[in-house]
Amino acid sequence: MTRSPRWILIAILAAVMSVTVGVVASSGKQGRGADDGTTGTTGTTGTTGTTTNDDDDDSGKGKGKGKGKGGKKGGRVYTIPGAAVFPEGIAIDKRGRGTSFFVSSTTDGTIFKGSTKGTTMAPFAAGGADGRTTATGLEVGHGKLFVAGAATGKAFVLSTKDGSTVKVLDSKPPSTDTFINDVTLAKGGAYFTDSRRPVILRASTKGGTVGELEPWLDLTGTPFVYQTGFNANGIVSYDDGRILVVVQSNTGKLFRISTRSKQVSEIDLGGKTVTNGDGLVAHGSRLYVVRNSNNEIVEIKLRRDKREGRVAKTITSSLFTFPTTAARDGSRLLVVNSQFNNRGGTPVLPFTVASVRKP
């Protein structure tokens, strides 16, 4: 049967379209990066996934199976000067131009300052000033930087303008067995954890004036039972300061504390735990738990007024070196690499803060 030129043309066009569709379909095997079109991976097992943020790889390609979104090409790492910093805490100050952030040194209490637009941090408040010989958790608010003083049993309030000491807060522990670990700001107060003593401490911040550091909640007799080792560690606030969430490092449990009633209850994680939980990041109904010696960050979706939680994803990265705390910078997390595993040995210099994409 003889075919007209018109039929021949239609057949050719159909063949071309078939090849094009096949190419497009095959290209869908890799997810597109949210920021710049790079590729990444998210492997999922059951209901819990693992996101690998190898942002130090300029190709933006992750490792694993399945589809996912990659981080920014050439993920940023901020360097901290010093051969024995062993950093721990971090806090972001978004006032003014750009975004400034602070990092604490456990070695001598030095506070470093950096900008998310830069790459290198610099000393901001010298260690040792006013008894600040070590420093852990940090929080920014009211133009002030609140600093947890670890084994000193004290907390320090610095000016975010020049690093000068505004006030020294003394918890007056009955013994030397104390470790003021982390701090969060809730409505009208700054709340501190003590990893060795079963107590939540509080200093009033009403009217821009910082009050004395006093025992606010005795955890004795509550579901939050202290055991051998490090107990209460990271602390964050939700719902305008109505709820506090605290992680117990040695048991991996999370606790909900009402700032109104002081009621304490364990958050139901469906039988799962986050042992070695250190710093916490609160964002909406999400909670990010930094697990230091596990070299990972766990995303938990909270529900039922923060009474229950579901472990959603785990963030890992080749940039992590015993991460202790993190702070949210938009769609990314700034993660402090403490290298506590190298304390007493030879740390890998420089000390760093890594920027990774959060799920």
Backbone hydrogen bonds in HBPLUS format (Angstrom, degrees):
<---DONOR---> <-ACCEPTOR-->    atom                        ^
c    i                          cat <-CA-CA->   ^        H-A-AA   ^      H-
h    n   atom  resd res      DA  || num        DHA   H-A  angle D-A-AA Bond
n    s   type  num  typ     dist DA aas  dist angle  dist       angle   num
A0007-TRP N   A0004-SER O   3.10 MM   3  5.45 120.9  2.47 107.1 119.7     1
A0008-ILE N   A0004-SER O   3.23 MM   4  6.58 157.4  2.28 152.4 159.0     2
A0009-LEU N   A0005-PRO O   3.02 MM   4  6.27 155.2  2.08 149.5 155.0     3
A0010-ILE N   A0006-ARG O   3.13 MM   4  6.43 157.0  2.19 147.7 153.4     4
A0011-ALA N   A0007-TRP O   3.10 MM   4  6.31 157.2  2.15 147.5 153.1     5
A0012-ILE N   A0008-ILE O   3.12 MM   4  6.41 153.2  2.19 145.5 152.4     6
A0013-LEU N   A0009-LEU O   3.05 MM   4  6.33 164.8  2.07 153.8 157.0     7
A0014-ALA N   A0010-ILE O   3.03 MM   4  6.21 156.3  2.09 148.6 154.8     8
A0015-ALA N   A0011-ALA O   3.13 MM   4  6.36 151.6  2.22 144.2 150.9     9
A0016-VAL N   A0012-ILE O   3.11 MM   4  6.43 157.2  2.16 152.0 157.8    10
A0017-MET N   A0013-LEU O   3.05 MM   4  6.28 163.4  2.07 152.5 156.3    11
A0018-SER N   A0014-ALA O   3.11 MM   4  6.27 151.0  2.20 142.2 149.6    12
A0019-VAL N   A0015-ALA O   3.21 MM   4  6.51 155.0  2.28 147.9 153.1    13
A0020-THR N   A0016-VAL O   3.07 MM   4  6.35 160.1  2.11 150.9 156.6    14
A0021-VAL N   A0017-MET O   3.04 MM   4  6.22 165.0  2.06 152.4 155.2    15
A0022-GLY N   A0018-SER O   3.20 MM   4  6.36 156.3  2.26 142.1 148.3    16
A0023-VAL N   A0019-VAL O   3.09 MM   4  6.39 152.7  2.17 149.1 155.7    17
A0024-VAL N   A0020-THR O   3.08 MM   4  6.37 165.2  2.10 155.6 158.9    18
A0025-ALA N   A0021-VAL O   2.96 MM   4  6.14 161.9  2.00 151.2 156.3    19
A0026-SER N   A0022-GLY O   3.07 MM   4  6.23 157.7  2.12 144.6 150.2    20
A0027-SER N   A0023-VAL O   3.08 MM   4  6.30 142.0  2.23 144.3 154.4    21
A0028-GLY N   A0025-ALA O   3.21 MM   3  5.50 153.6  2.29 105.0 112.7    22
A0033-GLY N   A0038-THR O   2.39 MM   5  4.53 108.4  1.88 139.2 162.0    23
A0043-GLY N   A0050-THR O   3.13 MM   7  5.33 138.3  2.31 163.4 153.3    24
A0050-THR N   A0043-GLY O   2.66 MM   7  5.33 163.6  1.69 169.0 175.1    25
A0045-THR N   A0048-THR O   2.92 MM   3  5.58 168.7  1.93 149.8 149.6    26
A0048-THR N   A0045-THR O   3.13 MM   3  5.58 153.1  2.20 139.4 136.5    27
A0049-GLY N   A0312-ALA O   3.05 MM 263  6.55 156.5  2.11 149.8 153.2    28
A0314-THR N   A0049-GLY O   2.78 MM 265  6.22 139.2  1.94 139.3 152.6    29
A0051-THR N   A0314-THR O   2.69 MM 263  5.94 154.0  1.76 150.2 159.6    30
A0316-THR N   A0051-THR O   2.89 MM 265  6.24 162.2  1.93 158.1 161.5    31
A0053-ASN N   A0316-THR O   2.67 MM 263  6.00 171.5  1.68 167.4 166.5    32
A0057-ASP N   A0054-ASP O   3.10 MM   3  5.88 167.1  2.12 120.8 124.6    33
A0075-GLY N   A0055-ASP O   2.43 MM  20  4.22 126.6  1.69 130.8 137.4    34
A0060-GLY N   A0057-ASP O   2.88 MM   3  5.64 163.1  1.91 126.1 131.4    35
A0355-SER N   A0076-ARG O   3.05 MM 279  5.49 146.4  2.17 176.9 170.5    36
A0078-TYR N   A0353-VAL O   2.81 MM 275  5.02 171.4  1.82 157.7 157.9    37
A0353-VAL N   A0078-TYR O   2.81 MM 275  5.02 145.3  1.93 144.5 153.9    38
A0079-THR N   A0119-THR O   2.89 MM  40  6.41 155.8  1.95 156.1 157.0    39
A0121-MET N   A0079-THR O   2.87 MM  42  6.05 171.4  1.87 175.7 175.1    40
A0080-ILE N   A0351-PHE O   2.83 MM 271  5.26 154.3  1.89 152.1 149.8    41
A0106-THR N   A0086-PHE O   3.26 MM  20  5.91 166.8  2.28 132.0 135.9    42
A0088-GLU N   A0104-SER O   3.03 MM  16  5.71 144.7  2.16 138.8 145.9    43
A0104-SER N   A0089-GLY O   3.13 MM  15  5.19 151.1  2.22 128.0 133.6    44
A0091-ALA N   A0102-PHE O   3.07 MM  11  5.35 146.1  2.19 141.7 147.9    45
A0102-PHE N   A0091-ALA O   2.82 MM  11  5.35 159.4  1.86 157.3 164.2    46
A0093-ASP N   A0100-SER O   2.74 MM   7  5.21 174.1  1.74 152.3 154.4    47
A0100-SER N   A0093-ASP O   3.13 MM   7  5.21 152.6  2.21 157.3 149.1    48
A0116-THR N   A0099-THR O   2.99 MM  17  5.74 161.4  2.03 163.6 169.8    49
A0101-PHE N   A0114-GLY O   2.93 MM  13  5.43 155.4  1.99 144.0 147.1    50
A0114-GLY N   A0101-PHE O   2.89 MM  13  5.43 154.9  1.95 156.7 163.0    51
A0103-VAL N   A0112-PHE O   2.95 MM   9  5.14 150.5  2.04 135.0 141.9    52
A0112-PHE N   A0103-VAL O   2.80 MM   9  5.14 171.5  1.81 158.8 160.9    53
A0105-SER N   A0110-THR O   2.94 MM   5  5.27 131.8  2.18 155.7 166.5    54
A0109-GLY N   A0105-SER O   3.08 MM   4  5.06 137.3  2.27 127.7 137.0    55
A0111-ILE N   A0125-ALA O   2.95 MM  14  5.02 164.3  1.98 147.1 152.0    56
A0124-PHE N   A0111-ILE O   2.68 MM  13  5.50 160.7  1.72 159.4 157.9    57
A0125-ALA N   A0111-ILE O   3.09 MM  14  5.02 156.6  2.15 136.9 140.2    58
A0113-LYS N   A0122-ALA O   2.82 MM   9  5.50 162.7  1.85 158.2 161.3    59
A0122-ALA N   A0113-LYS O   2.95 MM   9  5.50 154.8  2.02 143.8 150.4    60
A0118-GLY N   A0115-SER O   2.93 MM   3  5.22 161.0  1.96 110.4 116.7    61
A0128-GLY N   A0132-ARG O   2.73 MM   4  4.71 160.0  1.77 140.5 133.3    62
A0131-GLY N   A0128-GLY O   3.30 MM   3  5.37 148.1  2.41 130.6 122.1    63
A0132-ARG N   A0129-ALA O   2.99 MM   3  5.44 161.6  2.02 117.4 123.4    64
A0133-THR N   A0131-GLY O   2.96 MM   2  5.61 127.5  2.24 108.2  92.7    65
A0136-THR N   A0148-ALA O   2.93 MM  12  5.36 162.3  1.96 149.4 152.8    66
A0137-GLY N   A0181-ASN O   2.94 MM  44  5.82 151.1  2.02 155.4 157.6    67
A0148-ALA N   A0137-GLY O   2.87 MM  11  5.11 166.8  1.88 157.6 158.2    68
A0139-GLU N   A0146-PHE O   3.04 MM   7  5.15 136.7  2.23 141.5 148.2    69
A0146-PHE N   A0139-GLU O   2.74 MM   7  5.15 168.3  1.75 167.7 167.0    70
A0141-GLY N   A0144-LYS O   2.96 MM   3  5.37 162.0  1.99 154.7 160.0    71
A0144-LYS N   A0141-GLY O   2.93 MM   3  5.37 151.2  2.01 111.9 121.1    72
A0160-THR N   A0143-GLY O   3.27 MM  17  5.70 175.9  2.27 132.8 131.6    73
A0145-LEU N   A0158-LEU O   2.77 MM  13  4.97 161.1  1.81 141.6 147.2    74
A0158-LEU N   A0145-LEU O   2.84 MM  13  4.97 168.0  1.85 144.5 147.7    75
A0147-VAL N   A0156-PHE O   2.75 MM   9  4.96 155.8  1.81 157.2 162.4    76
A0156-PHE N   A0147-VAL O   2.83 MM   9  4.96 158.9  1.88 142.1 149.4    77
A0149-GLY N   A0154-LYS O   2.84 MM   5  5.03 129.1  2.10 153.2 155.3    78
A0152-THR N   A0149-GLY O   3.08 MM   3  5.54 161.0  2.12 139.7 138.5    79
A0150-ALA N   A0180-ILE O   2.77 MM  30  4.22 133.6  1.98 146.8 137.9    80
A0153-GLY N   A0150-ALA O   3.19 MM   3  6.15 170.8  2.20 126.6 129.1    81
A0180-ILE N   A0150-ALA O   2.90 MM  30  4.22 153.0  1.97 118.5 109.9    82
A0171-SER N   A0153-GLY O   3.09 MM  18  5.81 160.9  2.13 159.1 165.0    83
A0155-ALA N   A0169-LEU O   2.76 MM  14  4.90 154.8  1.83 144.2 151.3    84
A0169-LEU N   A0155-ALA O   2.71 MM  14  4.90 168.8  1.72 155.7 155.7    85
A0157-VAL N   A0167-LYS O   2.85 MM  10  5.12 159.5  1.90 167.0 165.9    86
A0166-VAL N   A0157-VAL O   2.64 MM   9  5.35 159.4  1.68 152.3 158.1    87
A0167-LYS N   A0157-VAL O   3.21 MM  10  5.12 155.6  2.27 134.4 137.3    88
A0159-SER N   A0164-SER O   2.85 MM   5  5.43 152.6  1.93 153.5 162.7    89
A0163-GLY N   A0159-SER O   2.86 MM   4  4.92 143.4  1.99 136.8 144.9    90
A0178-THR N   A0176-THR O   2.88 MM   2  5.64 128.1  2.15 110.3  94.4    91
A0195-SER N   A0179-PHE O   2.93 MM  16  5.39 153.1  2.00 151.9 147.0    92
A0181-ASN N   A0193-THR O   2.92 MM  12  5.59 144.4  2.05 133.6 144.3    93
A0193-THR N   A0182-ASP O   3.05 MM  11  5.49 152.3  2.13 140.4 147.1    94
A0184-THR N   A0191-TYR O   2.96 MM   7  5.41 147.6  2.06 146.7 157.1    95
A0191-TYR N   A0184-THR O   2.85 MM   7  5.41 165.2  1.87 168.5 168.4    96
A0186-ALA N   A0189-GLY O   2.95 MM   3  5.50 163.0  1.98 161.3 166.6    97
A0189-GLY N   A0186-ALA O   3.00 MM   3  5.50 176.0  2.00 137.5 136.4    98
A0205-THR N   A0188-GLY O   3.09 MM  17  5.15 164.5  2.11 111.1 113.1    99
A0190-ALA N   A0203-ALA O   2.83 MM  13  5.22 157.3  1.88 149.2 156.7   100
A0203-ALA N   A0190-ALA O   2.93 MM  13  5.22 148.3  2.04 141.8 152.1   101
A0192-PHE N   A0201-LEU O   2.84 MM   9  4.96 160.7  1.88 134.3 140.1   102
A0201-LEU N   A0192-PHE O   2.97 MM   9  4.96 160.2  2.01 147.9 150.4   103
A0231-ASN N   A0195-SER O   3.13 MM  36  4.67 158.1  2.18 123.1 129.1   104
A0199-VAL N   A0197-ARG O   2.79 MM   2  5.65 132.0  2.02 112.6  97.2   105
A0219-LEU N   A0198-PRO O   2.97 MM  21  5.11 161.1  2.00 129.0 133.2   106
A0200-ILE N   A0217-LEU O   2.90 MM  17  5.09 155.9  1.96 142.9 151.0   107
A0216-TRP N   A0200-ILE O   2.83 MM  16  5.66 160.1  1.87 154.0 159.4   108
A0217-LEU N   A0200-ILE O   3.15 MM  17  5.09 154.3  2.21 142.4 145.0   109
A0202-ARG N   A0214-GLU O   2.89 MM  12  5.50 157.4  1.94 154.3 161.6   110
A0214-GLU N   A0202-ARG O   2.94 MM  12  5.50 172.8  1.95 146.7 147.5   111
A0211-GLY N   A0204-SER O   2.74 MM   7  4.80 159.1  1.79 139.5 144.9   112
A0208-GLY N   A0205-THR O   3.34 MM   3  5.69 144.6  2.47 133.8 128.6   113
A0209-THR N   A0206-LYS O   3.24 MM   3  5.91 164.8  2.26 119.3 121.3   114
A0222-THR N   A0219-LEU O   3.10 MM   3  5.45 157.1  2.16 134.9 132.6   115
A0250-ASN N   A0230-PHE O   3.08 MM  20  5.78 142.5  2.23 162.3 169.3   116
A0249-SER N   A0231-ASN O   2.96 MM  18  5.34 150.2  2.05 146.7 137.3   117
A0233-ASN N   A0247-VAL O   2.93 MM  14  5.71 150.8  2.02 169.5 178.8   118
A0234-GLY N   A0278-ASP O   3.06 MM  44  5.34 120.7  2.43 138.5 142.0   119
A0247-VAL N   A0234-GLY O   3.14 MM  13  5.61 155.3  2.20 149.1 154.6   120
A0236-VAL N   A0245-VAL O   3.05 MM   9  5.46 152.6  2.13 148.5 157.1   121
A0245-VAL N   A0236-VAL O   2.93 MM   9  5.46 159.9  1.97 150.0 154.2   122
A0238-TYR N   A0243-ILE O   2.79 MM   5  5.16 155.6  1.85 151.4 156.2   123
A0241-GLY N   A0238-TYR O   3.05 MM   3  5.41 122.2  2.39 105.1 119.9   124
A0243-ILE N   A0238-TYR O   3.26 MM   5  5.16 170.8  2.27 142.0 140.7   125
A0242-ARG N   A0239-ASP O   3.07 MM   3  5.40 157.1  2.12 111.0 118.2   126
A0259-THR N   A0242-ARG O   3.05 MM  17  5.43 168.7  2.06 136.6 140.3   127
A0244-LEU N   A0257-ILE O   2.79 MM  13  4.97 163.0  1.82 150.8 156.5   128
A0257-ILE N   A0244-LEU O   2.81 MM  13  4.97 160.6  1.85 150.3 152.5   129
A0246-VAL N   A0255-PHE O   2.99 MM   9  5.26 155.6  2.05 143.1 151.1   130
A0255-PHE N   A0246-VAL O   2.85 MM   9  5.26 157.4  1.90 154.5 161.8   131
A0248-GLN N   A0253-LYS O   2.86 MM   5  5.36 166.2  1.88 164.5 166.6   132
A0252-GLY N   A0248-GLN O   2.80 MM   4  5.54 142.0  1.94 156.4 167.8   133
A0276-ASN N   A0249-SER O   2.95 MM  27  4.68 161.2  1.99 142.8 140.6   134
A0274-VAL N   A0252-GLY O   2.80 MM  22  4.08 165.3  1.82 115.4 120.4   135
A0267-ILE N   A0254-LEU O   2.84 MM  13  5.45 171.7  1.84 141.4 144.3   136
A0256-ARG N   A0265-SER O   2.77 MM   9  5.34 169.3  1.78 169.0 170.2   137
A0265-SER N   A0256-ARG O   3.00 MM   9  5.34 153.5  2.07 149.8 157.5   138
A0258-SER N   A0263-GLN O   3.08 MM   5  5.39 158.0  2.13 146.3 152.8   139
A0262-LYS N   A0258-SER O   2.77 MM   4  4.88 134.9  1.97 128.8 141.1   140
A0268-ASP N   A0307-ARG O   3.03 MM  39  6.41 159.1  2.08 149.2 143.4   141
A0309-GLY N   A0268-ASP O   2.85 MM  41  6.03 153.2  1.92 158.0 151.1   142
A0272-LYS N   A0269-LEU O   3.36 MM   3  5.36 166.2  2.38 103.5 107.0   143
A0277-GLY N   A0274-VAL O   2.98 MM   3  5.55 118.5  2.37 141.0 143.9   144
A0292-ASN N   A0276-ASN O   3.16 MM  16  5.95 131.9  2.40 165.3 151.7   145
A0278-ASP N   A0290-VAL O   2.67 MM  12  5.40 151.9  1.75 160.7 170.3   146
A0279-GLY N   A0324-THR O   2.79 MM  45  5.84 153.9  1.86 175.0 167.7   147
A0290-VAL N   A0279-GLY O   2.97 MM  11  5.34 176.6  1.97 166.9 165.8   148
A0281-VAL N   A0288-TYR O   2.92 MM   7  4.96 142.1  2.07 139.8 148.6   149
A0288-TYR N   A0281-VAL O   2.84 MM   7  4.96 164.5  1.87 148.6 153.8   150
A0283-HIS N   A0286-ARG O   3.07 MM   3  5.14 169.5  2.08 142.8 141.8   151
A0286-ARG N   A0283-HIS O   2.86 MM   3  5.14 156.5  1.91 132.8 134.5   152
A0302-LEU N   A0285-SER O   2.82 MM  17  5.34 162.6  1.85 175.1 173.4   153
A0287-LEU N   A0300-ILE O   2.83 MM  13  5.06 145.8  1.95 148.5 157.3   154
A0300-ILE N   A0287-LEU O   2.74 MM  13  5.06 157.3  1.79 154.4 161.7   155
A0289-VAL N   A0298-VAL O   2.84 MM   9  5.09 163.7  1.87 147.7 151.6   156
A0298-VAL N   A0289-VAL O   2.85 MM   9  5.09 161.2  1.88 146.0 147.1   157
A0291-ARG N   A0296-GLU O   2.86 MM   5  5.49 166.6  1.88 161.8 165.7   158
A0296-GLU N   A0291-ARG O   3.45 MM   5  5.49 168.1  2.46 143.6 147.0   159
A0295-ASN N   A0292-ASN O   3.01 MM   3  5.44 160.6  2.05 114.1 120.4   160
A0297-ILE N   A0315-ILE O   2.96 MM  18  4.98 154.5  2.02 140.9 148.5   161
A0315-ILE N   A0297-ILE O   2.65 MM  18  4.98 173.1  1.65 160.4 161.4   162
A0299-GLU N   A0313-LYS O   2.76 MM  14  5.18 177.2  1.76 162.5 163.4   163
A0312-ALA N   A0299-GLU O   2.81 MM  13  5.53 161.9  1.85 153.2 158.7   164
A0301-LYS N   A0310-ARG O   2.90 MM   9  5.16 166.3  1.92 146.7 145.4   165
A0310-ARG N   A0301-LYS O   2.91 MM   9  5.16 149.7  2.00 131.0 140.4   166
A0303-ARG N   A0308-GLU O   2.89 MM   5  5.33 156.8  1.95 144.3 144.3   167
A0307-ARG N   A0303-ARG O   3.12 MM   4  6.40 129.8  2.38 146.9 160.0   168
A0308-GLU N   A0303-ARG O   3.17 MM   5  5.33 163.2  2.20 150.6 147.0   169
A0307-ARG N   A0304-ARG O   3.03 MM   3  5.38 142.6  2.18 106.5 117.3   170
A0320-PHE N   A0317-SER O   3.19 MM   3  5.59 165.1  2.22 110.4 114.7   171
A0339-GLN N   A0321-THR O   3.15 MM  18  5.54 148.2  2.26 148.7 149.9   172
A0338-SER N   A0322-PHE O   3.16 MM  16  5.67 144.0  2.30 129.6 130.0   173
A0324-THR N   A0336-VAL O   3.10 MM  12  5.92 148.1  2.20 149.9 159.6   174
A0336-VAL N   A0325-THR O   2.95 MM  11  5.54 165.9  1.97 152.2 156.9   175
A0327-ALA N   A0334-LEU O   2.96 MM   7  5.23 139.8  2.12 134.7 147.2   176
A0334-LEU N   A0327-ALA O   2.80 MM   7  5.23 171.4  1.80 161.1 162.9   177
A0329-ASP N   A0332-ARG O   2.79 MM   3  5.16 175.1  1.79 149.8 151.5   178
A0332-ARG N   A0329-ASP O   3.11 MM   3  5.16 158.2  2.16 115.1 120.5   179
A0358-LYS N   A0331-SER O   3.12 MM  27  6.08 168.6  2.14 142.0 145.7   180
A0333-LEU N   A0356-VAL O   2.73 MM  23  5.38 162.1  1.76 162.0 168.2   181
A0356-VAL N   A0333-LEU O   2.99 MM  23  5.38 161.1  2.02 152.3 155.3   182
A0335-VAL N   A0354-ALA O   2.69 MM  19  5.05 168.5  1.71 155.6 159.1   183
A0354-ALA N   A0335-VAL O   2.82 MM  19  5.05 150.8  1.91 150.5 148.7   184
A0337-ASN N   A0352-THR O   3.16 MM  15  5.75 162.6  2.19 158.5 158.2   185
A0342-ASN N   A0339-GLN O   2.81 MM   3  5.39 159.4  1.85 117.2 124.3   186
A0343-ARG N   A0340-PHE O   3.11 MM   3  5.08 164.9  2.13 104.1 108.6   187
A0345-GLY N   A0342-ASN O   2.82 MM   3  5.07 150.6  1.90 131.7 133.1   188
